[in-house]
């Protein structure tokens, strides 16, 4: 495994970082364990929240510098990178603001005499395995709530994000977190397996592919460790009625092209009622094609390159296979290095590979349906269950469809509405846990019952 900054816009290797030595693996865990048994146990929630609040402030103070790092690492446009840094700051600050709420006792009304409470306490050091698509945001929603609770963090970032990984660790140090509270490791997969097996590690959080999640979950299960998974998605965008098609299309394109199409909860399958299909397809295709691709540092770039040449080649292969199997290529389908043109497919059927796959890039499949029931059936005919989007002018219909969709999140008549207080997560092969909101702080805690006669 090679930790390196490779600018996907140019293919240039800008920096390389050595993978940790085998001797450094137990040392990293020991530091996290010492911090857990020392400062984290002896500190108050308010003291831990003060450190987390300072981390949020440092995100804002170093905003431009942090954003530039991830433009170089994974290619997203600068405006998206700045927005990610801001969101990471907001998430971190949210947990500082809510430290008492996530650490306080929960009383239970009991049938007998006396009292009973649920008292939340930390489990111990945790391993986080984070992806490249949102280098700051993904870490913020895992690390901040768990440190407020009292867990220490060992963080293995994606191999292409070593510079942002180091920048996050530095912010924790500069915020006054004692050594071991947040430990960045440039670990290989084999070394990560050693960390999971270490009895001092009490849980693992993974955001990434199905393959990575399955492998880590199997290993964590072998060692009886709690595991939280946030994996892929092929979210449906269901359009049943509208009084403003232009606004619907604007939202659809904005959501699909967020992070250059590399967002797990972006809509990827657009399911449109037959009476609106032709108008939607025409306007959606025109708006997709109009999105300007360019280097992330160019001010007018709507999308950047994909995260790597390999990622672009993978998407190119998926689209080519879809067309070979009978899908219609309405627009796009071309690649220039790591840049992939905005792409629209129609005529996708269950017999095609792409019907079951996640398209991780600026590509979308548009489907025509004749009824609400058909739209729901198509939306649910997937192994994924992360997010979903429903556009309708009928409030009762919105509630029916939201109830029927098999997903962890449903957004009605809005996109990109994530917020620190809203839980994020999925079902089926999209994951097993929730991040953000108060639910995130309940993933790795001992919910201890204290019953007093």
C-alpha angles and dihedrals in degrees: 000000000000121000105206142143107237114175103225092202092063106013089234119146105227102177141356128209125199119244111244119265121250089250090058093058098074089037091059092049091046091054091051091047092049091051091050094050092041125035098006093054095043097043125087124239087251092055092049090046090054090059092047091049090053090051088056090050091051090053088058096042092051095037099127094043093048093047093051090054094060094043086061094042102047107003106243117155114269093244089057091046092052090048090052093052090050092050092048089053092049092049092048092048091048091063092047089053092048100042093120093048094053097043102036126104121265112217119220124212103232131199096226135047124292130034141292132192138176108232117196118215134169122268098209137251115002132198118223120196107194135190133234101238097079105017097179104027095053092051094045095056091051104037103039100057093041095051090049088053090050105258121131120227133229106187126200108186127193114286091244093055105062095128096051089043090056091045091056093050090049091053091055090050093047090048089061101258108156118242112286098024089103118016122183115205129189091209131168119230089259091052090048087055089054090052092051090050093050108107090221090067111084104183146007130217119196130186112181145070127347089249094054093044093050093049094048094043091052091051093044090050091051088058095039094245125152110248130195117199130196107175140160133319143197097196121196122229106202119197114189103153139351142172093205115044093174091059091048092051092047090054093044093053094042091053095044094048096044109127089005089297093303101119121116093217097043115120108259103165116056111201112191132183111245096246090060100032101096095046093046094047093050095048095038092052093048091050093047093051091048092061108110117228120206148127110313091241092060108100097221097048111123093182131018131204119297114266093269143354089257091056092052092047090050092053091045089055093049093052093044090052091049091053092046089053093053109275119138117243103215095175141349124009096150132116134203109187106301092343115100122192119240104268135199124192129188134176093049112162134189090257092066124089092230091061088072100033135089113239103214102193141040096319131110139184118216120205132191120219133178102212147019090254093054091048092053093047092051092045091053096043093096138088089233128082111173113118137345141189130215125191117190139131091218110091094196090050090050090056093046093050093043090053093048099048115099099223141107093239136031122189116194118206093341142080135197089025096139114139135177093254095051118089116238125205147093149229136234111025092343095080151285107248147054128241129190124026122054091302091069091065091056096060098082107027136104105242094205120193114221111189118184121191 
